[in-house]
Amino acid sequence: MHLYVTPIVLLVVSNVFMTMAWYGHLKFKDASIRNFHSIPRPLK
Protein backbone atom coordinates (compact mmCIF):
# COMPACT_ATOMS: atom_id res chain seq x y z
CA MET A 1 0.00 0.00 0.00
CA HIS A 2 2.83 2.40 0.92
CA LEU A 3 4.28 1.84 -2.54
CA TYR A 4 1.22 3.41 -4.17
CA VAL A 5 0.61 6.25 -1.72
CA THR A 6 4.05 7.91 -1.81
CA PRO A 7 4.06 8.93 -5.50
CA ILE A 8 0.48 10.21 -5.26
CA VAL A 9 1.28 12.33 -2.20
CA LEU A 10 4.40 13.71 -3.89
CA LEU A 11 2.42 14.61 -7.00
CA VAL A 12 -0.26 16.37 -4.97
CA VAL A 13 2.31 18.34 -2.96
CA SER A 14 4.16 19.28 -6.13
CA ASN A 15 0.95 20.37 -7.83
CA VAL A 16 -0.06 22.55 -4.87
CA PHE A 17 3.39 24.17 -4.75
CA MET A 18 3.45 24.88 -8.49
CA THR A 19 -0.09 26.30 -8.40
CA MET A 20 0.86 28.65 -5.56
CA ALA A 21 4.02 29.69 -7.40
CA TRP A 22 2.09 30.36 -10.62
CA TYR A 23 -0.62 32.47 -9.02
CA GLY A 24 1.96 34.15 -6.79
CA HIS A 25 3.94 35.30 -9.79
CA LEU A 26 0.76 36.70 -11.32
CA LYS A 27 -0.21 38.53 -8.13
CA PHE A 28 3.26 39.95 -7.43
CA LYS A 29 4.36 40.84 -10.97
CA ASP A 30 6.45 43.79 -9.80
CA ALA A 31 8.40 41.73 -7.31
CA SER A 32 11.85 40.71 -8.42
CA ILE A 33 14.93 39.35 -6.75
CA ARG A 34 16.36 42.88 -6.72
CA ASN A 35 13.55 43.99 -4.39
CA PHE A 36 14.61 41.54 -1.70
CA HIS A 37 17.88 43.29 -0.82
CA SER A 38 16.28 44.62 2.36
CA ILE A 39 15.78 41.13 3.80
CA PRO A 40 18.26 40.76 6.67
CA ARG A 41 20.93 38.17 6.02
CA PRO A 42 22.95 36.30 8.64
CA LEU A 43 26.49 37.57 9.14
CA LYS A 44 29.23 35.41 7.72
CHARMM-style PDB file with segment names, atoms N, HN, CA, C and O in Angstrom:
ATOM      1  N   MET     1       0.836  -1.196   0.000  1.00  0.00      PROA
ATOM      2  CA  MET     1       0.000   0.000   0.000  1.00  0.00      PROA
ATOM      3  C   MET     1       0.873   1.250   0.000  1.00  0.00      PROA
ATOM      4  O   MET     1       0.592   2.207  -0.722  1.00  0.00      PROA
ATOM      5  N   HSD     2       1.940   1.243   0.814  1.00  0.00      PROA
ATOM      6  HN  HSD     2       2.169   0.466   1.400  1.00  0.00      PROA
ATOM      7  CA  HSD     2       2.830   2.397   0.916  1.00  0.00      PROA
ATOM      8  C   HSD     2       3.478   2.704  -0.438  1.00  0.00      PROA
ATOM      9  O   HSD     2       3.798   3.854  -0.736  1.00  0.00      PROA
ATOM     10  N   LEU     3       3.662   1.681  -1.235  1.00  0.00      PROA
ATOM     11  HN  LEU     3       3.402   0.746  -0.993  1.00  0.00      PROA
ATOM     12  CA  LEU     3       4.284   1.836  -2.545  1.00  0.00      PROA
ATOM     13  C   LEU     3       3.427   2.681  -3.483  1.00  0.00      PROA
ATOM     14  O   LEU     3       3.961   3.358  -4.361  1.00  0.00      PROA
ATOM     15  N   TYR     4       2.124   2.653  -3.312  1.00  0.00      PROA
ATOM     16  HN  TYR     4       1.690   2.103  -2.598  1.00  0.00      PROA
ATOM     17  CA  TYR     4       1.218   3.407  -4.174  1.00  0.00      PROA
ATOM     18  C   TYR     4       0.928   4.807  -3.637  1.00  0.00      PROA
ATOM     19  O   TYR     4       0.640   5.720  -4.411  1.00  0.00      PROA
ATOM     20  N   VAL     5       0.999   4.979  -2.342  1.00  0.00      PROA
ATOM     21  HN  VAL     5       1.233   4.237  -1.713  1.00  0.00      PROA
ATOM     22  CA  VAL     5       0.610   6.248  -1.722  1.00  0.00      PROA
ATOM     23  C   VAL     5       1.698   7.311  -1.893  1.00  0.00      PROA
ATOM     24  O   VAL     5       1.379   8.473  -2.145  1.00  0.00      PROA
ATOM     25  N   THR     6       2.953   6.944  -1.764  1.00  0.00      PROA
ATOM     26  HN  THR     6       3.212   6.000  -1.560  1.00  0.00      PROA
ATOM     27  CA  THR     6       4.047   7.909  -1.807  1.00  0.00      PROA
ATOM     28  C   THR     6       4.073   8.724  -3.098  1.00  0.00      PROA
ATOM     29  O   THR     6       4.135   9.951  -3.018  1.00  0.00      PROA
ATOM     30  N   PRO     7       4.029   8.117  -4.277  1.00  0.00      PROA
ATOM     31  CA  PRO     7       4.058   8.935  -5.495  1.00  0.00      PROA
ATOM     32  C   PRO     7       2.837   9.844  -5.633  1.00  0.00      PROA
ATOM     33  O   PRO     7       2.947  10.953  -6.156  1.00  0.00      PROA
ATOM     34  N   ILE     8       1.697   9.389  -5.174  1.00  0.00      PROA
ATOM     35  HN  ILE     8       1.608   8.488  -4.749  1.00  0.00      PROA
ATOM     36  CA  ILE     8       0.485  10.205  -5.260  1.00  0.00      PROA
ATOM     37  C   ILE     8       0.606  11.420  -4.354  1.00  0.00      PROA
ATOM     38  O   ILE     8       0.255  12.531  -4.751  1.00  0.00      PROA
ATOM     39  N   VAL     9       1.101  11.214  -3.140  1.00  0.00      PROA
ATOM     40  HN  VAL     9       1.386  10.311  -2.817  1.00  0.00      PROA
ATOM     41  CA  VAL     9       1.284  12.330  -2.203  1.00  0.00      PROA
ATOM     42  C   VAL     9       2.307  13.315  -2.756  1.00  0.00      PROA
ATOM     43  O   VAL     9       2.101  14.526  -2.671  1.00  0.00      PROA
ATOM     44  N   LEU    10       3.396  12.824  -3.315  1.00  0.00      PROA
ATOM     45  HN  LEU    10       3.563  11.840  -3.385  1.00  0.00      PROA
ATOM     46  CA  LEU    10       4.404  13.711  -3.887  1.00  0.00      PROA
ATOM     47  C   LEU    10       3.849  14.511  -5.063  1.00  0.00      PROA
ATOM     48  O   LEU    10       4.168  15.691  -5.210  1.00  0.00      PROA
ATOM     49  N   LEU    11       3.038  13.895  -5.885  1.00  0.00      PROA
ATOM     50  HN  LEU    11       2.779  12.936  -5.766  1.00  0.00      PROA
ATOM     51  CA  LEU    11       2.423  14.612  -7.004  1.00  0.00      PROA
ATOM     52  C   LEU    11       1.459  15.689  -6.529  1.00  0.00      PROA
ATOM     53  O   LEU    11       1.420  16.783  -7.093  1.00  0.00      PROA
ATOM     54  N   VAL    12       0.689  15.389  -5.504  1.00  0.00      PROA
ATOM     55  HN  VAL    12       0.720  14.501  -5.045  1.00  0.00      PROA
ATOM     56  CA  VAL    12      -0.261  16.372  -4.970  1.00  0.00      PROA
ATOM     57  C   VAL    12       0.489  17.554  -4.362  1.00  0.00      PROA
ATOM     58  O   VAL    12       0.135  18.708  -4.606  1.00  0.00      PROA
ATOM     59  N   VAL    13       1.522  17.271  -3.573  1.00  0.00      PROA
ATOM     60  HN  VAL    13       1.810  16.333  -3.375  1.00  0.00      PROA
ATOM     61  CA  VAL    13       2.307  18.344  -2.957  1.00  0.00      PROA
ATOM     62  C   VAL    13       2.978  19.194  -4.034  1.00  0.00      PROA
ATOM     63  O   VAL    13       2.993  20.421  -3.939  1.00  0.00      PROA
ATOM     64  N   SER    14       3.523  18.556  -5.038  1.00  0.00      PROA
ATOM     65  HN  SER    14       3.511  17.559  -5.115  1.00  0.00      PROA
ATOM     66  CA  SER    14       4.159  19.282  -6.127  1.00  0.00      PROA
ATOM     67  C   SER    14       3.157  20.150  -6.873  1.00  0.00      PROA
ATOM     68  O   SER    14       3.461  21.293  -7.216  1.00  0.00      PROA
ATOM     69  N   ASN    15       1.980  19.624  -7.122  1.00  0.00      PROA
ATOM     70  HN  ASN    15       1.733  18.696  -6.843  1.00  0.00      PROA
ATOM     71  CA  ASN    15       0.947  20.369  -7.827  1.00  0.00      PROA
ATOM     72  C   ASN    15       0.506  21.585  -7.022  1.00  0.00      PROA
ATOM     73  O   ASN    15       0.319  22.663  -7.586  1.00  0.00      PROA
ATOM     74  N   VAL    16       0.338  21.426  -5.724  1.00  0.00      PROA
ATOM     75  HN  VAL    16       0.490  20.550  -5.267  1.00  0.00      PROA
ATOM     76  CA  VAL    16      -0.058  22.555  -4.870  1.00  0.00      PROA
ATOM     77  C   VAL    16       1.031  23.622  -4.878  1.00  0.00      PROA
ATOM     78  O   VAL    16       0.733  24.810  -5.005  1.00  0.00      PROA
ATOM     79  N   PHE    17       2.284  23.212  -4.745  1.00  0.00      PROA
ATOM     80  HN  PHE    17       2.526  22.247  -4.642  1.00  0.00      PROA
ATOM     81  CA  PHE    17       3.385  24.174  -4.748  1.00  0.00      PROA
ATOM     82  C   PHE    17       3.460  24.927  -6.072  1.00  0.00      PROA
ATOM     83  O   PHE    17       3.612  26.149  -6.074  1.00  0.00      PROA
ATOM     84  N   MET    18       3.355  24.226  -7.190  1.00  0.00      PROA
ATOM     85  HN  MET    18       3.231  23.234  -7.189  1.00  0.00      PROA
ATOM     86  CA  MET    18       3.449  24.879  -8.493  1.00  0.00      PROA
ATOM     87  C   MET    18       2.266  25.803  -8.742  1.00  0.00      PROA
ATOM     88  O   MET    18       2.426  26.852  -9.366  1.00  0.00      PROA
ATOM     89  N   THR    19       1.081  25.430  -8.264  1.00  0.00      PROA
ATOM     90  HN  THR    19       0.952  24.578  -7.757  1.00  0.00      PROA
ATOM     91  CA  THR    19      -0.086  26.301  -8.404  1.00  0.00      PROA
ATOM     92  C   THR    19       0.108  27.579  -7.604  1.00  0.00      PROA
ATOM     93  O   THR    19      -0.192  28.667  -8.096  1.00  0.00      PROA
ATOM     94  N   MET    20       0.606  27.463  -6.378  1.00  0.00      PROA
ATOM     95  HN  MET    20       0.850  26.580  -5.978  1.00  0.00      PROA
ATOM     96  CA  MET    20       0.855  28.648  -5.562  1.00  0.00      PROA
ATOM     97  C   MET    20       1.931  29.522  -6.196  1.00  0.00      PROA
ATOM     98  O   MET    20       1.815  30.747  -6.182  1.00  0.00      PROA
ATOM     99  N   ALA    21       2.964  28.920  -6.745  1.00  0.00      PROA
ATOM    100  HN  ALA    21       3.059  27.925  -6.757  1.00  0.00      PROA
ATOM    101  CA  ALA    21       4.022  29.691  -7.396  1.00  0.00      PROA
ATOM    102  C   ALA    21       3.486  30.412  -8.624  1.00  0.00      PROA
ATOM    103  O   ALA    21       3.833  31.569  -8.861  1.00  0.00      PROA
ATOM    104  N   TRP    22       2.641  29.744  -9.410  1.00  0.00      PROA
ATOM    105  HN  TRP    22       2.359  28.804  -9.217  1.00  0.00      PROA
ATOM    106  CA  TRP    22       2.092  30.356 -10.616  1.00  0.00      PROA
ATOM    107  C   TRP    22       1.210  31.553 -10.270  1.00  0.00      PROA
ATOM    108  O   TRP    22       1.386  32.637 -10.825  1.00  0.00      PROA
ATOM    109  N   TYR    23       0.269  31.359  -9.363  1.00  0.00      PROA
ATOM    110  HN  TYR    23       0.126  30.478  -8.912  1.00  0.00      PROA
ATOM    111  CA  TYR    23      -0.615  32.469  -9.016  1.00  0.00      PROA
ATOM    112  C   TYR    23       0.127  33.540  -8.227  1.00  0.00      PROA
ATOM    113  O   TYR    23      -0.235  34.715  -8.299  1.00  0.00      PROA
ATOM    114  N   GLY    24       1.143  33.165  -7.487  1.00  0.00      PROA
ATOM    115  HN  GLY    24       1.437  32.211  -7.428  1.00  0.00      PROA
ATOM    116  CA  GLY    24       1.956  34.153  -6.785  1.00  0.00      PROA
ATOM    117  C   GLY    24       2.707  35.043  -7.746  1.00  0.00      PROA
ATOM    118  O   GLY    24       2.825  36.246  -7.512  1.00  0.00      PROA
ATOM    119  N   HSD    25       3.218  34.473  -8.828  1.00  0.00      PROA
ATOM    120  HN  HSD    25       3.122  33.496  -9.018  1.00  0.00      PROA
ATOM    121  CA  HSD    25       3.944  35.301  -9.790  1.00  0.00      PROA
ATOM    122  C   HSD    25       2.991  36.211 -10.550  1.00  0.00      PROA
ATOM    123  O   HSD    25       3.400  37.273 -11.020  1.00  0.00      PROA
ATOM    124  N   LEU    26       1.731  35.815 -10.678  1.00  0.00      PROA
ATOM    125  HN  LEU    26       1.399  34.952 -10.296  1.00  0.00      PROA
ATOM    126  CA  LEU    26       0.757  36.699 -11.315  1.00  0.00      PROA
ATOM    127  C   LEU    26       0.338  37.829 -10.379  1.00  0.00      PROA
ATOM    128  O   LEU    26       0.122  38.958 -10.820  1.00  0.00      PROA
ATOM    129  N   LYS    27       0.224  37.524  -9.097  1.00  0.00      PROA
ATOM    130  HN  LYS    27       0.400  36.607  -8.739  1.00  0.00      PROA
ATOM    131  CA  LYS    27      -0.211  38.525  -8.128  1.00  0.00      PROA
ATOM    132  C   LYS    27       0.894  39.540  -7.839  1.00  0.00      PROA
ATOM    133  O   LYS    27       0.617  40.729  -7.680  1.00  0.00      PROA
ATOM    134  N   PHE    28       2.136  39.081  -7.770  1.00  0.00      PROA
ATOM    135  HN  PHE    28       2.362  38.115  -7.898  1.00  0.00      PROA
ATOM    136  CA  PHE    28       3.259  39.950  -7.426  1.00  0.00      PROA
ATOM    137  C   PHE    28       4.159  40.144  -8.644  1.00  0.00      PROA
ATOM    138  O   PHE    28       5.351  39.838  -8.594  1.00  0.00      PROA
ATOM    139  N   LYS    29       3.587  40.654  -9.739  1.00  0.00      PROA
ATOM    140  HN  LYS    29       2.619  40.903  -9.780  1.00  0.00      PROA
ATOM    141  CA  LYS    29       4.357  40.840 -10.971  1.00  0.00      PROA
ATOM    142  C   LYS    29       5.540  41.777 -10.794  1.00  0.00      PROA
ATOM    143  O   LYS    29       6.589  41.572 -11.404  1.00  0.00      PROA
ATOM    144  N   ASP    30       5.385  42.806  -9.963  1.00  0.00      PROA
ATOM    145  HN  ASP    30       4.533  42.973  -9.467  1.00  0.00      PROA
ATOM    146  CA  ASP    30       6.446  43.794  -9.804  1.00  0.00      PROA
ATOM    147  C   ASP    30       7.565  43.325  -8.883  1.00  0.00      PROA
ATOM    148  O   ASP    30       8.607  43.975  -8.798  1.00  0.00      PROA
ATOM    149  N   ALA    31       7.369  42.229  -8.209  1.00  0.00      PROA
ATOM    150  HN  ALA    31       6.523  41.701  -8.278  1.00  0.00      PROA
ATOM    151  CA  ALA    31       8.405  41.726  -7.305  1.00  0.00      PROA
ATOM    152  C   ALA    31       9.506  41.059  -8.120  1.00  0.00      PROA
ATOM    153  O   ALA    31       9.239  40.282  -9.036  1.00  0.00      PROA
ATOM    154  N   SER    32      10.717  41.370  -7.776  1.00  0.00      PROA
ATOM    155  HN  SER    32      10.934  42.001  -7.032  1.00  0.00      PROA
ATOM    156  CA  SER    32      11.847  40.709  -8.416  1.00  0.00      PROA
ATOM    157  C   SER    32      12.889  40.416  -7.344  1.00  0.00      PROA
ATOM    158  O   SER    32      12.751  40.841  -6.198  1.00  0.00      PROA
ATOM    159  N   ILE    33      13.902  39.706  -7.717  1.00  0.00      PROA
ATOM    160  HN  ILE    33      14.014  39.361  -8.649  1.00  0.00      PROA
ATOM    161  CA  ILE    33      14.933  39.346  -6.750  1.00  0.00      PROA
ATOM    162  C   ILE    33      15.669  40.597  -6.282  1.00  0.00      PROA
ATOM    163  O   ILE    33      16.214  40.613  -5.179  1.00  0.00      PROA
ATOM    164  N   ARG    34      15.691  41.636  -7.099  1.00  0.00      PROA
ATOM    165  HN  ARG    34      15.248  41.622  -7.996  1.00  0.00      PROA
ATOM    166  CA  ARG    34      16.357  42.882  -6.724  1.00  0.00      PROA
ATOM    167  C   ARG    34      15.621  43.595  -5.596  1.00  0.00      PROA
ATOM    168  O   ARG    34      16.229  44.379  -4.868  1.00  0.00      PROA
ATOM    169  N   ASN    35      14.333  43.340  -5.438  1.00  0.00      PROA
ATOM    170  HN  ASN    35      13.839  42.702  -6.029  1.00  0.00      PROA
ATOM    171  CA  ASN    35      13.555  43.991  -4.394  1.00  0.00      PROA
ATOM    172  C   ASN    35      13.751  43.349  -3.026  1.00  0.00      PROA
ATOM    173  O   ASN    35      13.254  43.870  -2.028  1.00  0.00      PROA
ATOM    174  N   PHE    36      14.451  42.250  -2.964  1.00  0.00      PROA
ATOM    175  HN  PHE    36      14.855  41.827  -3.776  1.00  0.00      PROA
ATOM    176  CA  PHE    36      14.612  41.540  -1.702  1.00  0.00      PROA
ATOM    177  C   PHE    36      15.939  41.858  -1.021  1.00  0.00      PROA
ATOM    178  O   PHE    36      16.362  41.125  -0.126  1.00  0.00      PROA
ATOM    179  N   HSD    37      16.601  42.940  -1.431  1.00  0.00      PROA
ATOM    180  HN  HSD    37      16.257  43.534  -2.157  1.00  0.00      PROA
ATOM    181  CA  HSD    37      17.878  43.285  -0.823  1.00  0.00      PROA
ATOM    182  C   HSD    37      17.707  43.752   0.617  1.00  0.00      PROA
ATOM    183  O   HSD    37      18.674  43.767   1.378  1.00  0.00      PROA
ATOM    184  N   SER    38      16.493  44.132   1.000  1.00  0.00      PROA
ATOM    185  HN  SER    38      15.707  44.120   0.382  1.00  0.00      PROA
ATOM    186  CA  SER    38      16.277  44.622   2.359  1.00  0.00      PROA
ATOM    187  C   SER    38      16.040  43.492   3.364  1.00  0.00      PROA
ATOM    188  O   SER    38      15.933  43.749   4.563  1.00  0.00      PROA
ATOM    189  N   ILE    39      15.959  42.266   2.896  1.00  0.00      PROA
ATOM    190  HN  ILE    39      16.046  42.058   1.922  1.00  0.00      PROA
ATOM    191  CA  ILE    39      15.784  41.127   3.803  1.00  0.00      PROA
ATOM    192  C   ILE    39      17.086  40.926   4.577  1.00  0.00      PROA
ATOM    193  O   ILE    39      18.146  40.778   3.970  1.00  0.00      PROA
ATOM    194  N   PRO    40      17.017  40.920   5.897  1.00  0.00      PROA
ATOM    195  CA  PRO    40      18.258  40.757   6.673  1.00  0.00      PROA
ATOM    196  C   PRO    40      18.898  39.393   6.420  1.00  0.00      PROA
ATOM    197  O   PRO    40      18.216  38.369   6.375  1.00  0.00      PROA
ATOM    198  N   ARG    41      20.193  39.400   6.258  1.00  0.00      PROA
ATOM    199  HN  ARG    41      20.747  40.232   6.293  1.00  0.00      PROA
ATOM    200  CA  ARG    41      20.932  38.166   6.019  1.00  0.00      PROA
ATOM    201  C   ARG    41      21.817  37.877   7.224  1.00  0.00      PROA
ATOM    202  O   ARG    41      22.286  38.805   7.883  1.00  0.00      PROA
ATOM    203  N   PRO    42      22.047  36.613   7.515  1.00  0.00      PROA
ATOM    204  CA  PRO    42      22.949  36.304   8.639  1.00  0.00      PROA
ATOM    205  C   PRO    42      24.379  36.742   8.315  1.00  0.00      PROA
ATOM    206  O   PRO    42      24.808  36.694   7.163  1.00  0.00      PROA
ATOM    207  N   LEU    43      25.099  37.164   9.337  1.00  0.00      PROA
ATOM    208  HN  LEU    43      24.750  37.202  10.274  1.00  0.00      PROA
ATOM    209  CA  LEU    43      26.490  37.567   9.144  1.00  0.00      PROA
ATOM    210  C   LEU    43      27.353  36.349   8.885  1.00  0.00      PROA
ATOM    211  O   LEU    43      27.124  35.276   9.443  1.00  0.00      PROA
ATOM    212  N   LYS    44      28.342  36.530   8.035  1.00  0.00      PROA
ATOM    213  HN  LYS    44      28.528  37.402   7.582  1.00  0.00      PROA
ATOM    214  CA  LYS    44      29.235  35.408   7.716  1.00  0.00      PROA
ATOM    215  C   LYS    44      30.314  35.279   8.747  1.00  0.00      PROA
ATOM    216  OT1 LYS    44      31.160  34.390   8.647  1.00  0.00      PROA
TER     217      LYS     44
END
